[in-house]
Amino acid sequence: MRAPIALSKTKLLSLTQCRRKLWLETYSPELMPEPSAEKTALLATGNTIGEIARQLYGRGAGHVVSFERGLRAAIDATRALIERGGREPIFEATFDHDGVAVRVDVLDRSEPLPKIVEVKSSARVKDHHIDDCAIQAWALAQNGLRVRQIAVATLNRDFVYAGDGRYEGLLVETDVTERVQERLTGVGGLVAGARRRHAARRPSAGTPRIALRS
């Protein structure tokens, strides 16, 4: 019997940032601060960088897992692509385990064992990027998929756009495999903690005070 999909990578990352942020997002999202103009712009930039990453890693090939028909359809589509085999990358590959769902920006299948590439619209690898990758690696491992490497692709500060849609050199990969491996054992505990908070009943009175970490 499949566990119900109740959690996501985003919710788990919320828990790593603040013990009560997950509670607030679940039960009182209206109390969350409105996204700033800067954050909205960063989100738009991230979407653009994601499209460029597909162009760079796919080189005209690859499969994009659609989310239009929902999470379960995306998971089934990913499974079908993996079972079919091939060397083309899978973009937005979607997995779940024990009610936790993750999406992988780039699942590089150019070699027998795949590589996870997490694409970020920042110029350096940040600590929460490692947590992000650890959750992904955990979900893939629980699905029996062993990876050869885990990398974070960030923006190259020295990149100069030459025009004509040529973005070679925009992204720079950093191998974070060892750092992710150090955090893998803690993901199970993180999931258990998130599930307790996600399932907790709303307090009868009062709202927790929240101090969000940037």
C-alpha positions in Angstrom: 0.0 0.0 0.0 1.4 3.4 -1.0 1.9 6.0 1.7 -0.1 9.2 1.0 1.9 12.0 -0.5 1.8 14.6 2.2 5.3 16.1 2.2 7.7 17.6 -0.3 11.3 18.7 -0.5 10.2 22.3 -0.1 8.3 21.5 3.2 11.3 19.6 4.5 13.6 22.5 3.7 11.2 24.8 5.6 11.7 22.6 8.6 15.5 22.9 8.4 15.1 26.7 8.3 12.7 27.1 11.2 11.1 24.6 13.5 7.7 26.2 13.2 7.7 27.4 9.6 6.3 24.1 8.4 3.4 24.5 10.9 2.7 28.0 9.7 2.7 27.0 6.0 0.4 24.1 6.7 -2.2 25.7 9.1 -2.0 29.4 8.7 -0.4 30.3 5.3 -2.3 33.6 5.4 0.1 34.7 8.2 3.2 34.1 6.0 4.7 37.3 4.7 3.9 38.2 1.1 6.7 37.5 -1.3 8.8 40.6 -1.8 9.4 42.0 -5.3 13.0 40.8 -5.0 11.9 37.2 -4.2 9.4 37.3 -7.1 12.1 38.4 -9.5 14.4 35.7 -8.2 11.7 33.1 -8.8 11.3 34.3 -12.4 15.0 34.3 -12.8 15.2 30.7 -11.5 12.6 29.6 -14.0 14.6 31.1 -16.8 17.8 29.5 -15.6 16.0 26.2 -15.4 15.0 26.5 -19.1 18.6 27.3 -20.1 19.8 24.3 -18.1 17.6 22.0 -20.1 19.0 23.5 -23.3 22.6 23.0 -22.0 22.3 19.6 -20.6 19.9 18.3 -23.2 21.7 19.6 -26.3 18.5 19.2 -28.2 17.5 15.9 -26.5 16.2 14.8 -23.2 12.8 14.3 -21.5 10.8 16.8 -19.5 8.5 15.2 -17.0 5.3 17.2 -17.0 3.4 18.2 -13.9 0.2 19.1 -15.6 -1.6 15.9 -14.7 -0.5 16.0 -11.1 2.2 14.5 -8.9 1.2 10.8 -9.3 1.3 11.0 -13.1 4.7 12.7 -12.9 6.0 9.9 -10.7 4.6 7.2 -13.0 6.1 9.0 -16.1 9.5 9.2 -14.5 9.4 5.5 -13.6 8.5 4.6 -17.2 11.4 6.7 -18.6 13.9 5.0 -16.3 12.6 1.5 -17.1 12.8 2.3 -20.8 16.5 3.2 -20.4 18.5 5.5 -22.6 21.2 8.1 -22.2 19.1 11.2 -22.6 18.8 13.3 -19.4 15.5 13.5 -17.6 14.4 17.0 -16.4 12.1 17.3 -13.4 12.4 13.6 -12.7 9.9 13.0 -9.9 10.1 10.4 -7.1 8.4 9.7 -3.8 9.1 7.5 -0.8 7.1 7.2 2.4 4.9 10.2 1.4 7.9 12.5 0.5 8.0 13.8 -3.1 11.0 15.3 -4.8 11.8 16.6 -8.2 15.3 16.5 -9.7 16.3 19.4 -12.0 18.6 17.2 -14.1 19.0 13.5 -13.9 22.1 13.0 -16.1 22.1 9.6 -17.6 25.1 9.9 -19.9 26.9 7.1 -17.9 25.6 3.8 -16.6 25.0 5.3 -13.1 23.0 8.6 -13.2 24.1 12.0 -11.7 21.9 14.4 -9.9 22.3 18.1 -10.9 20.5 20.7 -8.8 20.4 24.0 -10.7 20.5 27.2 -8.7 20.2 30.9 -9.8 22.9 31.9 -7.3 26.6 32.4 -7.9 27.7 30.1 -5.1 26.7 26.9 -3.3 24.9 27.6 -0.1 24.4 25.3 2.9 20.7 24.8 2.3 21.5 23.6 -1.3 23.3 20.6 0.4 20.2 19.8 2.4 18.2 20.1 -0.8 20.4 17.6 -2.6 20.5 15.2 0.4 16.7 14.9 0.4 16.8 14.2 -3.4 19.5 11.6 -3.0 17.6 9.9 -0.1 14.4 9.6 -2.1 16.3 8.2 -5.1 18.2 5.7 -2.9 14.9 4.5 -1.4 13.6 3.9 -4.9 16.6 1.7 -5.6 18.4 4.2 -7.8 22.1 4.5 -7.1 23.8 7.7 -8.3 27.4 8.2 -9.3 27.6 11.9 -8.3 25.6 14.8 -7.0 26.4 18.3 -8.2 25.0 21.8 -7.8 25.1 24.0 -10.9 25.5 27.7 -10.1 25.9 30.9 -12.2 29.4 31.7 -13.6 30.2 35.3 -12.5 32.5 35.7 -15.4 30.0 34.6 -18.1 29.4 37.1 -20.9 26.4 36.5 -23.1 27.4 36.4 -26.8 23.9 36.4 -28.2 22.0 34.1 -30.4 20.8 31.9 -27.5 24.3 30.7 -26.7 24.6 30.1 -23.0 27.6 27.7 -22.9 29.6 28.6 -19.8 26.7 30.1 -17.9 26.6 27.3 -15.4 29.4 25.9 -13.3 29.1 22.6 -11.5 30.4 21.9 -8.0 30.6 18.3 -6.9 28.9 18.1 -3.5 28.7 14.3 -3.3 30.7 13.9 -0.1 28.9 16.7 1.7 25.6 15.2 0.8 26.6 11.8 1.9 27.4 13.2 5.4 23.8 14.4 5.7 22.0 11.4 4.2 21.6 9.6 7.6 19.8 12.6 9.0 17.1 12.8 6.3 15.0 10.0 7.9 14.8 11.9 11.2 14.0 15.1 9.3 11.1 13.3 7.6 9.8 11.9 10.9 9.9 15.4 12.5 8.2 17.0 9.5 5.4 14.4 9.6 4.8 14.9 13.3 4.5 18.7 12.7 2.5 18.3 9.5 -0.1 16.0 11.3 -0.3 18.0 14.5 -3.6 19.6 15.4 -3.9 23.3 15.3 -3.5 24.8 18.8 -6.8 26.0 20.3 -5.5 29.5 20.9 -2.5 31.6 20.0 -0.1 31.6 17.1 3.5 30.6 17.3 6.0 33.5 16.9 8.1 32.9 13.9 11.7 34.0 13.2 12.5 33.0 9.7 16.1 32.4 8.6 17.0 34.0 5.4 
